[in-house]
Amino acid sequence: MPTAHVLIADITGSTKLYEELPERDALSQISIVLARMRTIIDECGGVCINSKGDDTLSVYTEAEQAFAAARAMIETEWANGMAVHAGAYWGEVLKHGTDIFGDAVNTSARLSVLAKPGEVLMGDTVFEQLSERNRALCVSMGGLKLKGKADPVRVHSFAVGDMDTQTVLFGAKEADNGPRTESVALQAGDREWTLTNGQSVMVGRSADCEAVLEHPWVSRKHGSFELRAAQLEYTDHSSSGSTVITADGQEFSLQRRSMPLNGEGVVLVGTRDPSIETSVVRYATNDLMQD
């Protein structure tokens, strides 16, 4: 089976653009970005397999080509607040018609979802084939547990900005907030949600909330869980507050502020009594393994 360096690059900010502009205008702006991304792919020696929605799937024979394309995309200052994040992986691909499939495609897609705007995440399979100069620009993120993979995938990051600053920021984040999170499982009563990067769940008494808790001590939009930049965060928006209890029994009171969460635990919404099961939201994070 043939192999290739697969790059999936996705536009951030396109949804907001559709909310702010007429649909035709938003589509026109996004099409301009996609057209430029396809040009970058061609200039870097790659082949654009397809461009669906607001992302591109491309393949390259060399790791340096894939890295150059990803770097050009994330470093471009796109209009209307848009940005690009990407995932790259090398491996076997299966061509079917005009599309490609296989482990390298699936893994690239999952890395792209995890990457924050202005960042490309790549597996060891790409990183180890880069020049020494380009490897020096990247930061090791440790091992990532991915769906469909028996063993953790070692991941490396290249992000927009000063590389010395990037290393400090990532190091501080891991030390202060624990490991990076790939996905989150939430449960309130008999309802369950799975969050991936950029997704959120609102908790409150209002029917507009994803997790509706019908108690007088719960505000209409009491709090929210959000997975952003590989970190789960709970934000309390209420006057009555929330209580976070971690798996090791530590308790934290929140009122109109945020707290990063890792591992397993519960959030007591509007109460400090864990016996009131209908006010409890349980969380469990699927985290990156550390070096």
C-alpha positions in Angstrom: 0.0 0.0 0.0 1.4 3.4 -0.9 2.4 5.9 1.8 2.2 9.7 2.0 2.5 12.7 4.3 -1.1 13.7 4.9 -2.0 17.2 5.9 -5.5 18.3 6.9 -5.9 22.0 7.5 -9.1 23.6 8.8 -10.3 27.1 8.9 -11.3 28.6 12.3 -13.8 31.4 12.5 -15.9 30.4 9.5 -19.0 29.7 11.6 -18.8 33.1 13.2 -18.5 34.6 9.8 -21.8 33.0 8.6 -23.4 34.5 11.7 -22.1 38.0 11.0 -22.4 38.3 7.2 -25.0 37.3 4.6 -24.5 33.7 3.6 -23.3 34.6 0.1 -20.7 37.1 1.5 -19.5 34.6 4.1 -19.1 31.9 1.5 -17.2 34.2 -0.8 -14.7 35.1 2.0 -14.2 31.5 2.9 -13.8 30.5 -0.7 -11.0 33.1 -1.0 -9.2 31.4 1.9 -9.6 27.9 0.5 -8.4 29.0 -2.9 -5.2 30.5 -1.3 -4.7 27.3 0.8 -4.9 25.2 -2.4 -2.3 27.5 -4.0 0.0 27.0 -1.0 -0.4 23.3 -1.4 0.6 23.4 -5.0 3.5 25.8 -4.4 4.9 23.4 -1.7 4.8 20.4 -4.0 1.7 18.8 -2.6 -1.5 17.5 -4.2 -4.9 18.8 -2.9 -7.1 15.7 -2.7 -10.3 17.6 -1.8 -11.6 20.7 -0.2 -14.8 20.2 1.7 -16.6 22.8 3.7 -13.9 24.8 5.4 -10.9 22.4 5.3 -8.4 20.9 2.8 -6.9 17.4 2.5 -3.6 17.2 0.8 -0.7 14.7 0.4 3.1 15.2 0.0 6.0 12.9 -0.8 8.3 14.7 1.6 7.8 15.8 5.2 9.5 19.2 4.5 6.8 19.9 1.9 3.9 19.2 4.3 5.6 21.3 7.0 6.2 24.2 4.6 2.5 24.1 3.5 1.2 23.9 7.1 3.5 26.7 8.2 2.5 29.0 5.3 -1.2 28.4 6.1 -1.1 29.1 9.8 1.3 32.1 9.5 -0.9 33.9 6.9 -3.0 36.7 8.3 -6.4 35.8 7.0 -9.2 38.4 6.8 -12.2 38.7 9.1 -10.6 37.1 12.1 -10.2 33.7 10.4 -7.2 31.4 11.2 -6.0 27.9 10.2 -5.1 24.9 12.4 -3.7 21.7 11.0 -2.7 18.1 11.6 -0.1 16.1 9.8 0.8 12.4 9.8 2.7 9.9 7.6 1.5 6.5 6.8 -0.3 4.2 4.4 -3.1 5.6 2.3 -5.7 3.9 0.1 -6.9 5.7 -3.0 -10.5 5.2 -4.0 -11.7 7.2 -6.9 -10.6 10.8 -6.3 -10.4 10.4 -2.5 -8.0 8.8 -0.1 -8.5 6.8 3.1 -6.5 5.0 5.8 -4.8 5.4 9.1 -2.7 8.5 8.1 -5.9 10.3 7.0 -7.7 9.4 10.2 -4.8 10.4 12.5 -4.2 13.7 10.6 -7.9 14.6 11.1 -7.8 13.9 14.8 -4.6 16.0 15.2 -6.2 18.8 13.3 -9.2 18.8 15.6 -6.9 19.0 18.6 -4.7 21.8 17.2 -5.5 25.4 18.2 -5.8 28.2 15.7 -2.3 29.0 14.4 -0.9 25.6 15.2 0.0 22.4 13.4 0.3 19.2 15.3 2.3 16.4 13.7 3.1 12.8 14.6 6.6 11.4 15.0 6.2 9.9 11.6 6.4 13.5 10.1 8.6 15.2 12.7 11.5 12.6 12.5 11.8 13.3 8.7 12.1 17.1 9.1 15.4 18.9 8.8 17.3 19.6 12.1 16.4 23.3 11.7 12.7 22.7 11.4 12.7 20.1 14.3 14.3 22.8 16.5 11.2 25.0 15.8 8.8 22.4 17.3 7.8 21.6 20.8 7.3 18.0 22.0 3.8 17.5 23.4 4.3 14.0 24.7 2.1 11.0 23.8 -1.5 11.4 22.7 -4.1 8.6 23.1 -6.1 8.6 19.9 -9.2 6.6 19.0 -8.2 3.5 16.9 -4.6 3.5 18.1 -3.4 0.9 20.6 -0.4 2.9 21.6 -0.1 6.7 22.3 1.0 8.8 19.3 3.9 11.1 20.0 2.9 14.6 19.0 4.9 17.7 18.2 3.7 21.2 17.8 4.6 24.2 15.6 2.7 27.3 16.3 2.6 30.9 15.2 4.8 33.3 17.2 8.1 33.4 18.9 9.4 29.9 19.5 11.1 30.6 22.8 7.8 32.1 24.1 5.9 29.1 22.8 8.1 26.7 24.7 7.6 28.6 27.9 3.9 28.8 27.4 3.4 25.2 26.7 5.6 24.2 29.6 3.7 26.5 32.0 0.4 25.2 30.8 1.3 21.6 31.4 2.8 22.3 34.8 -0.1 24.4 36.0 -3.1 22.9 34.3 -2.1 19.2 33.9 -2.0 17.3 30.6 -3.5 18.4 27.3 -7.0 17.0 26.8 -8.1 15.4 23.6 -11.8 14.8 24.5 -14.2 15.1 27.4 -17.1 12.9 28.6 -19.9 14.8 30.5 -22.9 13.3 32.2 -25.9 14.9 33.9 -28.6 12.4 34.9 -29.2 10.1 32.0 -27.8 12.5 29.4 -24.2 12.3 28.1 -22.1 14.5 25.9 -18.6 14.1 24.3 -16.7 17.3 23.7 -13.8 17.7 21.3 -11.7 20.8 20.8 -13.8 24.0 20.4 -17.0 22.4 21.7 -19.0 23.4 24.8 -22.0 22.5 26.9 -24.1 25.1 28.8 -25.7 24.1 32.1 -28.7 25.9 33.6 -32.4 26.1 34.2 -33.2 27.5 30.7 -34.5 25.3 28.0 -31.8 26.8 25.8 -29.1 24.9 27.8 -27.8 21.6 26.7 -27.8 20.3 30.3 -31.1 21.5 31.8 -31.2 21.3 35.6 -34.6 22.4 36.9 -33.9 23.6 40.4 -34.7 27.1 42.0 -31.0 27.5 43.0 -29.8 26.9 39.5 -29.5 30.1 37.3 -31.0 30.2 33.8 -27.5 29.9 32.3 -25.5 28.8 35.3 -22.2 27.7 33.9 -20.5 26.2 30.9 -18.0 23.4 30.1 -15.7 24.2 27.2 -12.8 22.3 25.7 -10.5 24.9 24.2 -6.8 24.6 23.2 -6.7 21.1 24.6 -7.9 22.2 28.1 -11.3 21.6 29.7 -12.5 24.7 31.5 -15.6 25.2 33.6 -16.9 28.7 34.0 -19.5 29.7 36.6 -21.8 32.6 35.4 -24.2 32.6 38.4 -24.7 34.5 41.7 -25.1 31.2 43.7 -21.9 29.6 42.5 -20.7 26.1 41.8 -18.6 23.5 43.6 -16.0 21.4 41.9 -14.9 18.1 43.6 -12.0 16.3 42.0 -11.4 12.6 42.1 -9.0 12.9 45.0 -11.6 14.7 47.1 -10.4 18.3 46.8 -13.2 20.9 46.7 -13.2 24.3 45.0 -15.9 26.9 45.1 -16.5 29.0 42.0 -18.6 32.1 41.6 -18.4 34.0 38.3 -15.0 32.7 37.5 -13.3 29.8 35.6 -11.3 26.8 36.5 -9.3 24.3 34.4 -10.3 20.6 34.9 -8.4 17.4 34.2 -9.1 13.8 35.1 -12.4 12.8 36.7 -14.7 14.7 39.1 -18.0 16.4 39.6 -19.4 19.9 39.5 -22.2 20.7 41.9 -24.4 23.3 40.2 -25.8 25.9 42.6 -25.3 23.7 45.7 -22.6 22.1 47.9 -24.6 19.0 48.6 -23.3 16.0 46.4 -26.3 13.9 47.4 -28.6 16.0 45.2 -27.8 13.9 42.1 -30.0 16.1 39.8 -27.6 19.0 40.4 -24.5 17.0 39.6 -22.5 17.1 36.3 -19.8 14.5 36.1 -16.7 15.0 33.9 -13.9 12.8 32.7 -11.1 13.9 30.4 -9.2 11.9 27.8 -5.7 13.3 28.3 -2.4 13.4 26.6 0.2 11.2 28.3 3.2 13.2 29.5 6.9 12.5 28.8 
